[in-house]
Structure formats: C-alpha cells, structure tokens
Amino acid sequence: MVDVLVVGGGIAGTAAALALRKAGADVAVHEAHPDSGDDIGAFLTLAGNGMTALAQFGADAEVARHGFALTAMRVSDAGGAELATSPLGHPGDPLSRYRCLRRAALCRALRTEARRQGIPVHQGRRLSTAVERADGVTAAFADGSTATADLLVGADGLGSAVRPLIDPATVPRRYAGQNVFYGYATRADPPHEPERIEMIRGSGSSFGYAVSPEGETSWFARLPGPELSAAAIGGAAPGHWRRHLLEALAADATPAAAIVAATDGPAMVTNAYDLPVGGVWHTRRMVVIGDAAHAASPATGQGASMALEDAVVLAKALRDADGTAAALAAYDRRRRDLVEGNTRRSAQLTRSPAGRPPPDRPSTTGDRPPDRHIAWDEPLPLG
C-alpha cells in the first residue's frame, strides 16, 4: 500500500485524498488553515466533466445536494440582444449537468465524504519544506511537526509551497489582466429561465448570472484593469467596488447594473491570475495537481473540474503503474496537453475584448467532455 501525504485541504486536495483512498492508498491531508479554510464567498460553476470525475470516487451524490443544476446557457450582447442559446450537458445524463454552487459548499461536501471514509485531515499544518529521499519524502510544517510518506501531493493552490520544491526555477503566478467581481442578490429579478446561466458580452466587461430555485441571483463580472493590491482590495471604503462596477456596467442595456445595485452585502473583488505553461510537475516522490500545477484564468470556468479530473487520473496512475516514479510520469503525460490547452484558451479569452472569442472559436462555455482517461474501471494507458 502506498502511503500518501496530501498538502492542501481544498477542492483538489480533498478530491485527491478520496480518489487515492479508492485506489488503495493510505492517505492523510495536511491543511494550512487552522479552521476549514473556506473561501469567504466565491461561487463557481462545476462543469459536467467535473461531476463525472466526482462520480469516479463516489462524491457526486454528496456534491449534488448543494447548489442547483444548470442545463442551458444564453449569450447576449451589450444591447441585450440574444446571440446564442445552447444546452449544457446531455439530456438524460445527470452527471453531465453543470452545478452552480459556492466554492465553500463544494469543499464542505468533499470533506463530509472524506470524514465518512475516515480520511484524516490535519488543520493548521502549513508546509515549510520537504526533503525527498530514495525511499520516501518527509514534510516539515511551521508548527514544528513532521510527516513522512512514500509520496507527497501538492494540492495547495496558486501560491503553492510544493511547486518551488519540485521546480526551483518555477515562474511565479502572473496577472491575467482582469479584475473579477462577484456577489449575490436576493432582491434582483432579472430575466431568466430555470437552470439557465446568462452570459453577457458587455461593451467593456464580461458578466454572468444564474438564478437559483429560491430566487437568489449569483453573479460575476470580469473587467480589464490594473492588478489590485491587497491593500486596495481590503482597504476600500464600503460600497467602493459596487460604485466602480456600476460605472462600468451602466452604459449597457442589460440587467447587469440592476443586479449589482440589488446585491446583498458588498461586491467582492479579486484579481485573475494564471501560471505559465511548461513547468515541472513532479520529481520521483513529489507531484503537484490542480492550480498548484496549471492554474488558468477563470474565463473558461474549468478550474475546479480540471482539478477533480487530476485527482482521478493521479489515483489511477498509482493504481496501475509499476512504482511511484512511473505513475507520476504517466499522470503528467495524460494530463499536460489537456490542461495547458485550457490555460492557453482561457488566457486568449481573457485578452479578448469583453471576453469575446476569436471569430473561429465561437464557444465561451468551457464545456467539454470528460477526460477519456478518468473512467475508473478502465486501465490507464501508461505509455
């Protein structure tokens, strides 16, 4: 049995622990935050390929209890005219449906399943360093504790502490050129259909919203602009970012400005980042997955789903390969082209005015079939 130490207790790390447990590994999760580490409020759309990945290690039913299904997407322009309406997923296949849910809810669902399976999750374990030997790897944490395993999985996000241990020449995250705003409105009543996400290609923004069965509108906006400092984000006066966003949206004849104006609480803001493609993902005893390996800007909406697929492919590689080194090489081969293609595509959409795709690339859904290598019962090709 392979002994695995997972650094990071978010979406990628908890999913990896679940998939690795199913593959027969003895696994424990070490999370830097002293509590749950939940995001303070961001939501996401989990794509069909993400739901399919969850099903491979039995977490799809627990996750499906949270949020609501999305089965269609409508795209409109700055004047409110419809450009396209298309289905999301496939009729009759619940796993192919998108789900709109809060990131914290997805994390909680995965942790619930991890607890049910008896997977230990250690809070307050911030990684300081790790030393790799021929027979294993030892992690040292800021609280003075250590842990030794056959394999260390870095699932600690964009600011990964594991990535530079694997690749000392790693390039830091780069600003993708957009500020991302999001919030929730219970007092808005925008045009919508059940289970449909609305995407608006505004004159100077990309805006999206979906209305839950209970009537809450979850929305996001992406605006080009300079990178915001932590002080600017955290020190802004109440209502500052709402006013800034309303000024950017007011010129368009769409529901976007009214949704923001009706938002409960503040309009939250962050920066869009990604990682340059081509980095080193693994040594013989350490590997990175999810955003720690291949963070993309949010334009394609595939971040969480890609991380869930990573978890399954890594677990299958360890199950099927002859030794850890061979498994990590197989994981790299099977995932790299796909995820780096998503990074490039997302960067291309981010650079385009208001997130518009080039003329020969009309889709902005980020929808795609699951990685063909994630079906649990099929052997993973190792060559």
C-alpha positions as CSV (number, residue, x, y, z in Angstrom):
1,M,0.0,0.0,0.0
2,V,1.3,3.5,-1.0
3,D,1.5,6.0,1.9
4,V,0.5,9.4,0.6
5,L,0.7,12.9,2.2
6,V,-1.6,15.5,0.6
7,V,-0.7,19.2,1.2
8,G,-3.8,21.3,0.9
9,G,-7.3,20.6,2.0
10,G,-9.3,22.4,-0.6
11,I,-11.1,21.0,-3.7
12,A,-8.0,19.4,-5.3
13,G,-6.5,18.1,-2.1
14,T,-9.6,16.5,-0.7
15,A,-10.6,15.1,-4.0
16,A,-7.2,13.6,-4.4
17,A,-7.4,12.0,-1.0
18,L,-10.8,10.4,-1.9
19,A,-9.5,9.1,-5.2
20,L,-6.3,7.8,-3.7
21,R,-8.1,6.1,-0.9
22,K,-10.3,4.3,-3.5
23,A,-7.1,3.3,-5.3
24,G,-5.9,1.6,-2.1
25,A,-3.5,4.2,-0.8
26,D,-3.1,5.1,2.9
27,V,-3.7,8.9,2.7
28,A,-3.7,11.9,5.1
29,V,-4.4,15.6,4.3
30,H,-2.5,18.5,5.8
31,E,-4.2,21.9,5.5
32,A,-2.5,25.2,6.3
33,H,-5.6,27.0,7.7
34,P,-6.4,26.3,11.3
35,D,-10.1,26.0,10.5
36,S,-11.9,24.9,7.4
37,G,-10.0,27.3,5.0
38,D,-13.3,28.0,3.2
39,D,-13.4,30.8,0.7
40,I,-15.3,33.8,2.1
41,G,-17.9,33.8,-0.5
42,A,-17.0,33.0,-4.1
43,F,-19.2,30.7,-6.2
44,L,-18.3,28.5,-9.2
45,T,-20.0,26.6,-11.9
46,L,-18.9,23.0,-11.8
47,A,-18.9,21.6,-15.3
48,G,-20.2,18.2,-16.5
49,N,-16.7,16.8,-16.7
50,G,-16.2,17.8,-13.0
51,M,-19.3,16.0,-12.0
52,T,-18.2,12.9,-14.0
53,A,-14.9,13.0,-12.2
54,L,-16.6,13.1,-8.8
55,A,-18.6,10.0,-9.7
56,Q,-15.4,8.0,-10.1
57,F,-14.8,8.2,-6.4
58,G,-18.3,8.3,-5.1
59,A,-18.6,12.0,-4.2
60,D,-21.1,13.1,-6.9
61,A,-24.3,12.4,-4.8
62,E,-23.0,14.5,-1.8
63,V,-21.9,17.4,-4.1
64,A,-25.2,17.3,-6.0
65,R,-27.0,18.1,-2.7
66,H,-25.5,21.6,-2.9
67,G,-26.3,24.4,-5.4
68,F,-28.5,23.9,-8.4
69,A,-28.3,22.4,-11.8
70,L,-27.6,24.3,-15.0
71,T,-28.7,22.8,-18.2
72,A,-28.5,25.7,-20.7
73,M,-26.6,28.9,-21.4
74,R,-27.8,32.0,-23.1
75,V,-25.4,34.6,-24.5
76,S,-26.4,38.2,-25.2
77,D,-24.7,41.4,-26.2
78,A,-24.3,44.8,-24.7
79,G,-27.7,45.9,-26.1
80,G,-29.5,42.9,-24.7
81,A,-29.9,41.0,-28.0
82,E,-29.6,37.2,-27.9
83,L,-26.5,35.9,-29.6
84,A,-26.9,32.2,-28.9
85,T,-28.6,29.7,-26.6
86,S,-27.1,26.3,-26.1
87,P,-27.5,23.2,-23.9
88,L,-25.1,22.4,-21.2
89,G,-24.6,18.7,-20.9
90,H,-26.7,15.9,-22.3
91,P,-30.4,15.2,-21.7
92,G,-30.8,12.1,-19.5
93,D,-27.3,12.2,-18.1
94,P,-27.4,13.9,-14.7
95,L,-23.6,13.7,-14.4
96,S,-23.2,15.9,-17.5
97,R,-25.1,18.8,-15.9
98,Y,-23.4,21.8,-14.6
99,R,-24.0,22.8,-11.0
100,C,-23.8,26.4,-9.6
101,L,-22.7,26.3,-6.0
102,R,-20.5,28.2,-3.6
103,R,-16.9,27.1,-3.5
104,A,-17.1,26.6,0.2
105,A,-20.1,24.3,-0.3
106,L,-18.1,22.1,-2.7
107,C,-15.2,22.0,-0.1
108,R,-17.6,21.0,2.7
109,A,-19.2,18.3,0.6
110,L,-15.8,16.8,-0.2
111,R,-14.7,17.0,3.4
112,T,-18.0,15.3,4.5
113,E,-17.2,12.4,2.2
114,A,-13.6,12.3,3.5
115,R,-14.8,12.1,7.1
116,R,-17.3,9.4,6.2
117,Q,-14.4,7.4,4.8
118,G,-12.2,8.0,7.8
119,I,-9.5,10.1,5.9
120,P,-7.6,12.2,8.5
121,V,-7.5,15.9,7.8
122,H,-4.9,17.8,9.9
123,Q,-5.7,21.6,10.2
124,G,-3.1,24.2,10.9
125,R,-0.3,22.4,9.1
126,R,1.4,25.0,6.9
127,L,4.2,23.4,4.9
128,S,7.7,24.8,5.5
129,T,9.8,22.4,3.4
130,A,10.1,18.8,2.3
131,V,13.1,16.5,1.9
132,E,13.0,13.7,-0.7
133,R,15.0,10.5,-0.2
134,A,15.3,7.3,-2.2
135,D,12.7,5.6,0.0
136,G,10.3,8.4,0.7
137,V,9.7,12.1,1.5
138,T,9.5,14.0,4.8
139,A,7.4,17.2,5.1
140,A,8.2,19.7,7.8
141,F,5.4,22.1,9.0
142,A,5.5,25.5,10.5
143,D,4.1,24.2,13.8
144,G,7.2,22.0,14.2
145,S,5.5,18.8,13.3
146,T,6.7,16.4,10.5
147,A,5.2,13.7,8.4
148,T,6.8,11.0,6.2
149,A,5.2,9.2,3.3
150,D,6.0,7.4,0.0
151,L,4.6,10.3,-1.9
152,L,3.7,14.0,-1.3
153,V,0.9,15.5,-3.4
154,G,0.9,19.3,-3.6
155,A,-2.7,20.5,-3.9
156,D,-2.0,23.8,-2.3
157,G,-3.2,26.2,-5.0
158,L,-1.8,29.1,-7.0
159,G,0.7,30.1,-4.2
160,S,1.8,26.5,-3.8
161,A,4.7,25.9,-1.4
162,V,5.3,22.5,-3.0
163,R,5.7,23.7,-6.6
164,P,9.1,25.5,-6.0
165,L,10.4,22.5,-4.1
166,I,9.8,20.4,-7.3
167,D,10.9,23.1,-9.7
168,P,13.3,25.7,-8.2
169,A,13.1,27.6,-11.5
170,T,9.3,27.8,-11.3
171,V,7.8,31.1,-12.6
172,P,5.5,32.9,-10.1
173,R,1.8,33.5,-10.9
174,R,1.2,36.2,-13.4
175,Y,-1.6,38.7,-13.5
176,A,-4.1,37.9,-16.3
177,G,-5.2,41.5,-16.9
178,Q,-8.7,41.3,-15.3
179,N,-10.3,42.2,-12.0
180,V,-13.0,39.7,-11.1
181,F,-16.1,40.8,-9.1
182,Y,-18.8,38.6,-7.7
183,G,-21.8,38.7,-5.4
184,Y,-25.3,37.5,-4.6
185,A,-28.7,39.3,-4.9
186,T,-31.9,38.2,-3.3
187,R,-33.7,41.4,-4.3
188,A,-33.0,41.2,-8.0
189,D,-35.4,39.7,-10.5
190,P,-33.5,39.6,-13.8
191,P,-34.8,37.9,-17.0
192,H,-34.0,34.2,-16.6
193,E,-35.2,30.6,-17.2
194,P,-34.8,27.8,-14.6
195,E,-31.4,26.1,-14.8
196,R,-30.0,28.6,-17.3
197,I,-26.9,30.7,-16.9
198,E,-26.9,34.1,-18.6
199,M,-23.7,35.4,-20.2
200,I,-23.5,39.0,-21.3
201,R,-20.7,40.3,-23.6
202,G,-20.8,43.9,-22.4
203,S,-19.2,46.8,-24.1
204,G,-16.3,46.7,-21.5
205,S,-17.0,43.7,-19.4
206,S,-18.0,40.0,-19.3
207,F,-20.9,39.4,-17.0
208,G,-22.7,36.2,-16.0
209,Y,-25.5,35.3,-13.7
210,A,-27.8,32.4,-12.7
211,V,-30.9,32.5,-10.5
212,S,-31.4,29.6,-8.0
213,P,-34.8,28.0,-7.5
214,E,-35.1,30.0,-4.3
215,G,-34.6,33.3,-6.2
216,E,-31.1,34.2,-5.3
217,T,-29.0,35.6,-8.2
218,S,-25.3,34.6,-8.2
219,W,-23.3,36.9,-10.5
220,F,-19.8,37.6,-11.6
221,A,-18.1,40.3,-13.7
222,R,-14.7,40.4,-15.3
223,L,-13.3,43.8,-16.2
224,P,-9.9,44.7,-17.7
225,G,-7.8,46.8,-15.4
226,P,-4.6,47.1,-13.4
227,E,-3.8,44.5,-10.8
228,L,-5.3,45.4,-7.4
229,S,-3.1,45.3,-4.3
230,A,-4.2,43.5,-1.2
231,A,-4.4,46.9,0.5
232,A,-6.6,48.3,-2.3
233,I,-9.0,45.3,-2.0
234,G,-9.1,45.1,1.7
235,G,-9.0,48.9,2.5
236,A,-11.6,50.2,0.1
237,A,-14.5,52.1,1.7
238,P,-17.9,50.3,1.9
239,G,-19.6,50.5,-1.4
240,H,-16.5,51.5,-3.3
241,W,-16.3,48.4,-5.6
242,R,-20.0,48.4,-6.2
243,R,-19.9,52.0,-7.4
244,H,-16.8,51.2,-9.5
245,L,-18.6,48.3,-11.1
246,L,-21.8,50.1,-11.7
247,E,-20.0,52.8,-13.6
248,A,-18.5,50.2,-15.9
249,L,-21.9,48.5,-16.5
250,A,-24.2,51.5,-16.7
251,A,-23.7,52.1,-20.4
252,D,-25.1,48.8,-21.5
253,A,-28.8,48.0,-22.0
254,T,-28.6,44.7,-19.9
255,P,-29.7,43.6,-16.5
256,A,-26.1,43.6,-15.2
257,A,-26.2,47.0,-13.4
258,A,-29.6,46.4,-11.8
259,I,-28.3,43.0,-10.4
260,V,-25.3,44.7,-8.9
261,A,-27.3,47.5,-7.5
262,A,-29.6,45.0,-5.8
263,T,-26.8,42.9,-4.3
264,D,-27.0,42.0,-0.7
265,G,-23.7,43.0,1.1
266,P,-20.6,44.2,-0.7
267,A,-19.5,43.5,-4.2
268,M,-16.4,41.3,-3.7
269,V,-13.3,41.6,-5.9
270,T,-10.1,39.7,-6.6
271,N,-7.6,39.5,-9.4
272,A,-7.4,36.9,-12.2
273,Y,-4.1,35.0,-12.3
274,D,-2.7,32.1,-14.1
275,L,0.6,30.1,-14.3
276,P,2.8,30.0,-17.5
277,V,2.6,26.6,-19.1
278,G,5.5,24.2,-19.3
279,G,6.6,23.9,-15.6
280,V,7.9,20.8,-14.0
281,W,5.1,18.9,-12.2
282,H,6.9,16.1,-10.4
283,T,10.0,14.5,-9.0
284,R,10.3,10.9,-8.0
285,R,8.4,11.4,-4.7
286,M,6.5,14.7,-5.1
287,V,3.8,15.9,-7.5
288,V,1.5,19.0,-7.9
289,I,-2.1,18.9,-9.1
290,G,-4.9,21.4,-9.7
291,D,-4.0,25.1,-9.5
292,A,-0.6,24.3,-8.0
293,A,0.3,22.8,-11.3
294,H,-1.7,24.5,-14.0
295,A,-3.8,27.5,-12.8
296,A,-5.8,29.2,-15.5
297,S,-7.6,32.5,-15.5
298,P,-11.3,32.0,-14.9
299,A,-12.6,32.7,-18.4
300,T,-13.3,29.0,-19.3
301,G,-14.8,28.1,-15.9
302,Q,-12.8,24.8,-15.8
303,G,-10.5,25.3,-12.7
304,A,-12.4,23.1,-10.3
305,S,-13.4,20.5,-12.9
306,M,-9.8,20.1,-14.1
307,A,-8.6,19.6,-10.5
308,L,-11.2,16.9,-10.0
309,E,-10.0,15.1,-13.1
310,D,-6.4,15.4,-12.0
311,A,-7.3,13.6,-8.8
312,V,-8.8,10.7,-10.6
313,V,-6.0,10.3,-13.2
314,L,-3.3,10.5,-10.5
315,A,-5.0,7.9,-8.4
316,K,-5.5,5.6,-11.4
317,A,-1.8,6.0,-12.4
318,L,-0.7,5.0,-8.9
319,R,-3.1,2.0,-9.1
320,D,-1.9,0.8,-12.5
321,A,1.7,1.7,-12.8
322,D,4.7,-0.2,-11.6
323,G,6.1,2.1,-8.9
324,T,5.6,5.8,-7.9
325,A,8.0,7.3,-10.5
326,A,6.3,5.6,-13.4
327,A,2.9,6.6,-12.0
328,L,3.8,10.3,-11.8
329,A,5.3,10.2,-15.4
330,A,2.1,8.7,-16.6
331,Y,-0.1,11.3,-14.8
332,D,2.0,14.0,-16.4
333,R,1.7,12.6,-19.9
334,R,-2.1,12.0,-19.7
335,R,-3.0,15.5,-18.3
336,R,-0.5,18.0,-19.6
337,D,-1.7,18.7,-23.1
338,L,-5.3,19.0,-22.0
339,V,-4.9,21.3,-19.0
340,E,-2.3,23.5,-20.7
341,G,-4.6,23.8,-23.6
342,N,-7.2,25.1,-21.2
343,T,-4.7,27.6,-19.8
344,R,-4.0,29.0,-23.2
345,R,-7.6,29.1,-24.2
346,S,-8.6,30.9,-21.0
347,A,-5.8,33.4,-21.5
348,Q,-6.9,34.0,-25.0
349,L,-10.5,34.7,-23.9
350,T,-9.2,37.0,-21.1
351,R,-7.2,39.1,-23.5
352,S,-10.1,39.4,-26.0
353,P,-12.4,42.5,-25.6
354,A,-15.1,41.7,-23.1
355,G,-14.1,38.0,-23.2
356,R,-15.1,37.7,-26.9
357,P,-13.7,34.6,-28.6
358,P,-11.9,34.9,-32.0
359,P,-14.3,34.5,-35.0
360,D,-13.3,30.9,-35.5
361,R,-13.8,29.9,-31.8
362,P,-17.5,30.8,-31.1
363,S,-18.0,28.9,-27.8
364,T,-17.3,30.5,-24.4
365,T,-18.9,27.9,-22.3
366,G,-15.8,25.9,-21.2
367,D,-18.0,22.9,-21.7
368,R,-16.2,19.8,-22.9
369,P,-16.5,16.0,-22.5
370,P,-14.6,14.4,-19.6
371,D,-11.0,13.3,-20.0
372,R,-11.4,9.9,-21.5
373,H,-8.9,8.5,-19.0
374,I,-11.0,9.1,-15.9
375,A,-13.4,6.2,-16.2
376,W,-12.4,4.3,-13.1
377,D,-12.9,0.7,-14.4
378,E,-10.7,1.3,-17.5
379,P,-6.9,0.8,-17.1
380,L,-4.9,4.0,-17.6
381,P,-2.6,3.9,-20.6
382,L,0.9,4.2,-19.2
383,G,3.0,4.7,-22.3
